[in-house]
Amino acid sequence: MSVGRLHVITDVDVQSRFSHQELAELACLGGADVVQLRDKTLTREALMEGARGVAATCRRHGVAFIVNDHADIARAVEADGVHVGRGDLAVREARALLGAGAIVGASAGNLDDALEAEADGASYIGLGHIFATGSKSKSTPPVGVDSLAHALTRVRIPVIAIGGITHENAAEVLAAGAWGIAVIGAVCTADDPRAATERLRRIVDDARLPN
């Protein structure tokens, strides 16, 4: 599986109308390349059960499935990879557990973090938060598009912009040179998550993206 351009992160904290699996289904139907299951509150057993359901949905649609934080669960449900944050499982450890062919994404809040994750063997960098976001509590200011553009001159692996990405600013982020975008609220809190994903898909497809 490739890193993909449009990542949809499922979230049941910012909304309660849809389950992780239902959001995954709608995102897949809308044209997402990657679905990431993120849940900081579930027990391990519940997260494993949820991951199995999302994995089956993504497999049926041919969409890459990534588990946030838990490489062992990603391995158990035969996900395509894992995304690790700063302070979570190290990139090298995730790679060792999942193998050379797995997608291992890494969060970075600045250029130094991004370069470290790249050196450790990450498949892609999730750089942000680019804009202010209500999906996660943040203790640092937004990175901004200019810092994103600067990071792109140094980082050689795909950079996925994340944090406050909406239909209104996605084109600006992509024009700065990002490989792709990752969204939470823009899809999960939308009245129609499938339609919201479709709209983002069109924005991504219309952008002149790096090869």
N, C-alpha and C positions, 0 to 999 in steps of 0.2 A: 504494500500500500504506500502511496505517496503522501507527502505532508499535506497537500491540498491547500486550497485558497480560502475557502469559507468554512470556518469552524463555528459550530453552535454548541454552547455549553449549557447543558440542562440544569435547571435550578428550581427547587420547590420551596425555597425560602422567599424569593421575591414574588412568588405567586402560588396559589393553591388550587387552581382549576385543573391543572394537568399533572400527571405523574411523570417521572423521568422517562418511562417507556413511551408514554403518549407524546411527550415533547420530541423524543427521538424520531418517532414515526412521522410527525408533522414536519420536522426539519429535513428528514430524508426525502419526503415527498416534495418539499420546497426547493431542493437542490443543494443541500449542504454537502460538502466533500468529507467533512469530519464531524463526528458527534463526540463530545466529551462529557462523561458523567462526573458531576461534581456535587458532593454532599458531605458536609462537615459534621452532620448531626446523627446520621444513621449508625446503628450498631454494625459491627462487622458482618453479622449474619444477614441483616437487612440489606446492607450494601452489596453483599455477594449476590443475593437474590435479585436485587435491582439490576446489577451489572449483567447477570445472565439474560434478563429480559431485554435490556438495551442491546447487548451483543447480538442476540437473535434477530432483532429488528434491523440493525445495521447490516448484518450479514445478508439478510433477505434483499436489502436494497443495494448491496455492493458499496456501502459507505464505510469509511474507516471509523473504527471505534476506539476511543482512548479513555482510560480510567484516570481520574485525577488522584494523585498522591500514592495510590496503593498498587505497586508493581506486582505484588503477590496475587492480588485479586485479578489484575489484568492477565496474569499468566494462567490462573485457574479457569477463567472464562474464555480463554483464547482470544482476548482482545488484540487489536493491532498494535497497541502500545500504551504508554503511560505519560502523564504530564506531572512533573515535580516542581514544587515551589522552593524558594529559598528557605532553608531550615528543614525541608522534608528529606526524603531519601536522596542520596547523592546521585548525580547523573551516572557516574561510573558504576555504582551499585545496581541501579536500575538496568543499565545496559548488560551487566554481567548476568542478571537474573533472567532477562527477556531475550537476550541474544542479539546478534549483529543485525538481523533483519527487522527488528522491532522499531517502531517510532518512539523516540524518547524526546519529549518536549521539555523545555526548562523555562521557568519564569525568570525575567530579569527586569530590574527597575532602572538600570543604567548601563552604560557601555562596558564598564569593568565586569559587571555580573554576566553580561552577554558573552564577552570574550572568554571568561572562565568556563562557562557552560559549553561553549563551542570547543574549547581545548579538551574538555572532559568527555566529549563524544556525543553531545546532544544532536538530535536530528533537526531541530528547529528551536528558535527562541520566541517565547511569548513576551514581547516587550511592552511595558506599560506600568501604570495606567497612562494612556495617552491624553485622555480628557477626564474631567471629573466624572465620577460614577457613583451611583447609589446601590449598585449590586454588591459591593464589598466595602467594608470599613477600611479607610486608608489613613495612614499616619504621615504620608509624604505627599507633596504637591504633584500635580500631573506632569508627566514628562514633556508633553507637547510635541507638535509635528516637527519642529526644527531639530530637536534632540533626536527624534526618530530618524530623520534624514541623515544626521551626522553619524549615527550608529550604523546606518546602512552602508556607509563608505568603508567601514572597518570589519563588519561581520560578514563572513563568507557563506554561512548556511542561511536557509530561509528565515526571515523575521516576520512573525505574525503579530500585527498590532492588536492590542487589547486594552480595554478600559474606556468606557464611555463612547464606544463606537455606535453610531446610529445611521439611519438612512440619510440623514442630512450631512454627516461629515465623513462617511466612508470613502467617497470619491477623493476627498482631499488627502486622506491617509494613504490611499493606494497611489495617488499621483506623486506622493513623496518617495515612492519606491518600495513600499512594503510588499512582501511576497503575498500576503493575504491578511485577513481580518478574523478576529474571534469576537463573538458577541454573546451576551447573556440577556440583559433586559430588552434589547431591541427585538428579540424573538420571543423570549419567555413571557414577557408582560404584554405583548401585543394582543389585540382583540382576536386576531387570526394569525397564530404562529406560522402556519404554512405560507400564507400570503406574505407575511413579513420576510420569511426566508426567501421566497421567490423574488421579492423586490431587491433584497441584498444580492441575490444571485445575478440579477441583471446588472447591478452596479459593478460587481466584480468582473463580469464578462465584458463589460464595456470599457473597463480600464486597460491601459497599456501596462501590463504587468511584466516584471523581470522574468527571464527564462532560467 
